[in-house]
Amino acid sequence: MESIILFLIITQIIIESLPISSSGHVALVGLLTNKFWGIQNAILPDFLDGLLHGTALLAILIVFFKDWFFPLKKLLQTCTQFFLKSKPLSFSQKKLLAILGKIFGLLIVADLITSIFYFVIKISMHDFFRNLGPNFLLCGFIITMLLLLSLRLIGNNSTSTRLQAGFYESFDLKKAVILGAVQGCALLPGISRFASTYVAGCWLKISPRRAFQISFLIHLPLIIAKFLFSGIKDILKKPEFFQNLNAGFGTRNFFLIVIVTIIAIITLNLCYKLAIKNKLWWLGFYMLIPIITLIACLI
């Protein structure tokens, strides 16, 4: 069981950086271990899943370092100047505050919509979706594949050509509501949150680079909340979990998880580059692997 949990951890960390549904792949691994090795309930405990969101948070902060560090630095300088030195703000500083304020407001809207879907899907309809079992997981994988492949339909022209034609539009309230709802629907088994929000952003005429950034920006508060309240907080209530692991798990597998986390960071950075080049739809073909595997498991 210890080896299975370790494999689930590795799967979660790496797949989280790809638009192919990490939770769906973890569920698929659980089904395979049950079918071929007779191990039941091979799933990640909620608190362990929450802790693993820490590795996802680390990957996001590193990959998007150039995107968030400069604005944050400027914001701190502006706040220091205004509150500590009592100097009036320049036009550029006021503009920066206005832009960040708008982004923060849209972020709140998107995540509020997602939270509504969370309570409806994860809590109110939990038993309904659990009874659907692997069949619904299969549908989720197919939806993820179709979402990724749909990028090909809007990726015929180059980014520069579309910019010149005025194709791309800015992120606004309407798009925040739609992306929040899309992110909420991605809570269903097998549907990738990453793929759903990125693809939806592209269809909403947001540039590939910006759609990629927004996809993780609206997910960031949820990752932090999951890490703090389902990971750090709950782990204090379950010290027996680590006590039951043998001594060999500690040092050896700790370094393995560090290596896997580095792989996840590299993978997310690669996805960023593919997204900018409108090539992320390639991963739609990969989805045939979990789909075929799950069909074989159900036969």
Secondary structure by P-SEA (a helix, b strand, c coil): caaaaaaaaaaaaaaccccccaaaaaaaaaaaaaaccccccccccaaaaaaaaaaaaaaaaaaaccccaaaaaaaaaaaaaaccccccccaaaaaaaaaaaaaaaaaaaaaaaaaaaaaaccccaaaaaaaacaaaaaaaaaaaaaaaaaccccccccaaaaaaacccccccaaaaaaaaaaaaaaccccccaaaaaaaaaaaacccaaaaaaaaaaaaaaaaaaaaccccaaaaaacccccccccccccaaaaaaaaaaaaaaaaaaaaaaaaaaacccccccccaaaaaaaaaaaac
